[in-house]
Amino acid sequence: MSRPARPSRFWEALAVVIVKPLSRLLVKRDWRGGDQVPRTGGVIIAANHLSWTDPVLLSHYLYNTGRWPVILAKSGIFKVPVLGRVVRSLLAIPVHRGSTEATQSLKEAEDRLRNGSAILFYPEGTVTRDPELWPMVSKTGAARLALATGVPVIPIAHWGAQELLPYGEKKPRLFPRKTFHVLAGPAVDLSKYQGLPMRGTVLREATADIMAAITELLAEIRNEKAPDTPYDPKNAQ
């Protein structure tokens, strides 16, 4: 059965009551490009990943554009009492890693996209390991979904979540109050890949185009030049 694009009014209201005040308390906002996010229809929101706090902060940004962000979350969270029911009711999609069910999350995401959902997708698959926090070489899931469904991919870059909670730390750095910068760009042009067999080369090239768009936006936010070649954890010494 297809899932709705938004949760029930009760769960949506509950999340908003908690997340919006918390987000405003934790960070100042520098939000740009919200008009690039389609108001209706299936859409992939492809973003860089800097901290475990950025899904919540980005969700606030996306909610203000009029879209309910569907998040992919580790399957283990769904098994936690109370929390599991909450994330399921908020329409999160469980990600099964390292198991025979690993492709199930992509199948469910595809179904949601066809049903009009806005899915927040981190192509890198995890927080970047680039020493300078630029986007790294990414997995092909977002590109595969985009080519399978034909929905637009909106690139979003953000900066500041890593100052609130750096990767690997458990205690947030609340003071001084950080600024969460967000910049969304126009949909990535993937038209040259439409109709081609979804082989490895095609998916990797489409993924590279998506990540290039995100990196360009992040360079604008940071006012710095991005690396010519994205960091690849497999080549790290």
N, C-alpha and C positions, 0 to 999 in steps of 0.2 A: 504494500500500500504506500502511495506517495505521502511524504510528510509535508505539512504546510510550510510556507515561506517564513512564517512568524510563529512564535509560541502563543499560548493562550494569553488572554488579557491579564490574568492573574500573575503568571510567571513573568511576563514582560514588565508589568508594573513593579513587581518585586525587585527585579534586576535593576531597573532604572532608579528606583528609590535608593538602592545601595551603591551602585556604580557611579552615578553622576556626581553625588556629593563627595564621594571618596576621591574620584579623579580630580575634581576641582580643588580639593584640599591638598592633594599630593603634589600637583604640578600646575605651573602656569601654561597657557596655551598659545601656540603659534600655529594655527591651522589654516592651510591654504589648499585650493584646488577641489573643494568639495563639490563644485558644480560638474566635475568630470565623472562623478559616480552616477550611473543611470538610476533613475528613481523607481523603475519597475523592470521586471524580467530577470532572468538568470544572469549572474555576473560573477567573475572571479576577481577578487581583490588580492593582488600579488604584492607582498610586502617583504622588506628585509626584517631580520630577526636579531635583536640586540639584547633582550632581557626577558625574564619570565613575566615581567610586568607589562610588556607592550601589547599582548593580546587584549588586556582589559582597557588600556588607554586607547588603543586603536578602535576597540568596539564602541567606546564613547564617541569618538570622531565619526565613525560610520553611522551610528544611530542618529547623530545630528544631521546627516545627509538624507535621512528618511529611510535608511535600510537597516534591517535586522541582520547583524553579522552572525553567520553560522561558522563556528570554530571547530577545527579538528583537534581532538584531545586524546591523550594516551588512554588506551582502553582500561588500564588499571584504575583510573579515576572513577569510572562508571561502577566499579565494584565496591567503592567506599560507601558505607552507610550514610544516608542523608545527602552527602555531596553527590553521590552517583545519581540519585533521583533528581537533584537540582540541575546538573549539567545536561541530563537527558531531557528534562522538561524545557530547557533553554535551547533545545534542538542541536546541541553539539554532536559531532560525528566521532565515534570511537575509532582510534587508529590502532590496528593490531600489528605490532612489529615482530619480525622474526618468527612468524607462524604461518600456517596454511591459510589463515584468514587475512593475510596482509593486504590482499587486493580488495577486500570487502569495503574498506573505507572509500576507495576510489569509486567503486560501483555505487555506493550510497550517495557520494558527493555528486556523481553524474545524474542520478535520479533527482536529487534536490535541485540541481541547476536547471534541469528540464522543467521542474515545477516552479521555477521563478525565484529561487533563493539567491542570496548574496553570500558567497563563501569566502571567508578570510583564509588565504592560503600562503604558507611560508615555503616557497620553492626550495630553500636551503635545507629544510627538514629539521633544523635545529638552530640554536643560536650560533651566529658566525664565529668561526675560529680565526678569522683574519686578525693578525696582531694590531692592525689599525682600524678594525671594525668595519671594513668595507664588505659588501656582499661577496660570498665565496661561490665556487662552483656548486651548482645546484642539481637537485633531482628533477626528473622529467614529468612528475605527476601533474603539475598545473598545465603544462603544454599539452599533455595527453588529453586532459579533460576539455581544454579549450577547443582542440581540433575535433574531438568526438562530438561535442555539443554545439559548437559554433557560437558560444556566448562570448562576449567581450572580456578581455583581460585588462583591468585597470591597474597600472603600476602605482604603488604608493611607497614613498620613502619616509622614514621618521628618524629622529635623533633626540636623545635626552633620556630615554627610558633606562639606558645603561648607566646613567649617573644616579638615578634613583635606586636601582638595584643591579649592581654589576653581576655579570654571569659568575656563578660559583659561590656567591655570597648569599646568606640567609637573612641578614638584617638590612633593611632599607636605610639609605642615607637621606633622611628627611630634611635636613637643614644644611645649607640654605635651600630654599624651595627651588626646585629645578623647573626648566622650561621644556615642554614636550613639543617639538617641531614636527609637523606633518605636511607633506606636499604630495598631492595626487596629480597624475598626468593623464593625457589622453590615452585611449585604448591602444594597446600594442598592435601594430599591423602584422597579422599572421596570415594574410590572404594568400601569400605565395606557397604556403604549406597545405592549404585546403585541397582535399582530394588526393593527396599523396599518401602512399602506404605509411602507416605509423611505425616505421622502423626506427632503430636507434639513432641513425644519423639525422633524420628529420626531427625527431623529438629533441635531440641535443641542440640542434640549431635553433629551433623555436624557443627552447628554454634559454639559450644564450641571448636571444632577442629580448625576452621578457626581463632577464636580469640586467641587461644593458640599460633598459629603460629605467629600472629601479635605481641602478647605480648613478645614472645621469642626474636623476632627481636628488639623490643623496649628495652628490657633489655640489649641486646648487644650494642645498640647505647648509652644508658645511663650508661652502665657499672655498673648496679645495679641489685639486685635480685628483681624480680617481686613478688607481693603478691601471696600466694598459691591459694587464692580464689578471683575471680574478684568482684569488687564492684557492689552491686545491689542497685540502687536508691530506690527500693521499701522497702528496709530494713533500710533506713536512718532514724535516729531519728529527 
